[in-house]
């Protein structure tokens, strides 16, 4: 019996196509894996199943019943549960209260909570995890904020189970679990399968799929690639399907300037939030990419380098000298610059004139309290020409510019400080194709002139096409380094998804 | 409060356990740990310590403070703030704030007096007046709830707005203090039943009522709204209804406080209750309830309110000028909030960042 079926489903967010004519079906008592590269649309598909997102086109069928639009609450009432990676627990409440929230059993007489049954049901929901958590009355009373993240994840799963769903979606639910807990999670999946409950699992762990999955659906750029029986394929084939047959490389970066062998920056054993023991070095004129799946610590590396996140490090060395990069001001004075992809939040002062936007960092760096507008103007204008910005007057607010030009203003601001190392954090997000291309060209010219770039991007192709070298991140660690021939998508995903290697590195 | 329902062993039991356990160093370490745990996990702990300290201090300054007569009078005078604070606790647990309690107190006060006087003042008329007062409180709370939960207005500003509205209405109904209620109100309110003051009995009954609410699951759901509203939606809780109810409870408790004031003063005053909004919020915070919502309890709020009142007494009996009262009150509130807030924040922050941390978009 088909539990859930989507035919020809499409969803657009503005310009971006998240799902394009997607077909998907889920059988009864099936463990169905959903895989694809970053931003391929698998999360959108799950959100459609959960009723969070309404598709623009296409037909949905749930438990044999055609459905046009569905709210999250309706989806829940139909027995669809979602375990998100970002948890929905209430940190201040106890484990028991969290699991039973909103579904407390009542006494018949006064309608009060039947505490004994409540407790029993909470225990029953956690029972399958007995081996990996200290299940006891006292444990149930603990506050969720007092237990570690992996146990919180287990509580989240138990909470979903307590609602007796017919279909469960796990959105990277195993990401924060350790090995033994994953095994318990598998046995739960098998148990669910036995009683006829279907599960959709989003995961990047290849060996998980081959161990427990029944079928796997591969999505690429919002389109269905194929749905296959897991027993018919191996991990390499799945990766190949995710990435595609032909290499879509339009390499824009010419061969790196090999003469430039002088090391600008060295990072030794960097540790911090989501960053574990990262070391690397950066040469003058080099573009270094930070790649891998999203949220594996790449952004955090950039932020710690720029002094806006605390960290523990053996040494930061710039031009061979140990330096202190503990605050953003210090980082700036050591000629670092950080350009965020979240322009509106961390880049442009939208309500202020272009002129002020351009000179602010320069003034701070050089501690200029008094300055001549005329002289600054003379400095600013050639710079704007150099980065090819289209604008009306310098006194117009940054609001009046297009996204691409706003981004150029941010770059311009940092160029005013004459940086030696540029940190790019997904900087082309939301910038149109033409402007992005110009952005690449500007970067390449600047690098030829001796600037170095560390670049994190959620667009894999962008990194592959524009960098000299890519560090592949997994769970806060560098698991591989791609260079030359190996700069292609297959290698990138093979490295990013190779959990065995990741474990070796971790040990 | 929450701990109790789960049946965790009390601190005393833990003490016994350590003694049997071994070396002295170990005991001290564990003791310190348990103390820290009490601070961070029993929200009312800090208020309790301050309260005991002040109470002992008052005994030293003025022996007669402990007299039965004084204490029963005190409880009666504290009642309005205690009740308003209890009501405020509901709202704050749900992640809101009720600034309108002060003028609501005045509004109910004048409505009760005015209704009774215009009807004639007979026993039935008095009951009607009480019902009118309580209904006013509930309705005012309902309006606050609509503004905050359904229209999504920020609680601080919208209830500040209604505060001005209630105040205006109160002055419209009775433009200066006056009116009269039968003296039996005072007699009943200040009566003792087998030595127990009537006001204390009311308080105990209300606490039982709150305990009943807890058993219905209302409080857990309300805390869920205050703790992580996104998670509450995810768990299919009727978030808006829960928050509206919290404001209605605040209105009801404020109306009860107004009845106490009427009984105490036997007259109507359109300006009574001024300052109660901030005093009640401070009391709730002193009692260890997180002003961000989600964690805390009612025992703490009672202790917090009493501490606020005791500060005044300490200053009065110590012979310092009344002008120092406000100053000292402010300083002690800031101190308590800084210490208590820091401690609870540490334990909660850890959890919150853990929950928020990680995740692809």
Interface residues (C-beta under 8 A of the other chain):
Chain A: X43 X72 X73 X76 X77 X84 X85 X86 X87 X88 X89 X90 X91 X92 X93 X94 X96 X97 X101 X102 X104 X111 X112 X113 X115 X137 X138 X140 X141 X143 X144 X145 X146 X148 X149 X152 X159 X172 X175 X176 X273 X274 X293 X294 X295
Chain B: X2 X3 X5 X6 X7 X8 X41 X212 X215 X216 X217 X220 X221 X223 X224 X226 X227 X228 X230 X231 X232 X233 X234 X235 X236 X237 X290 X294 X295 X347 X348 X350 X351 X352 X354 X355 X356 X357 X358 X359 X360 X361
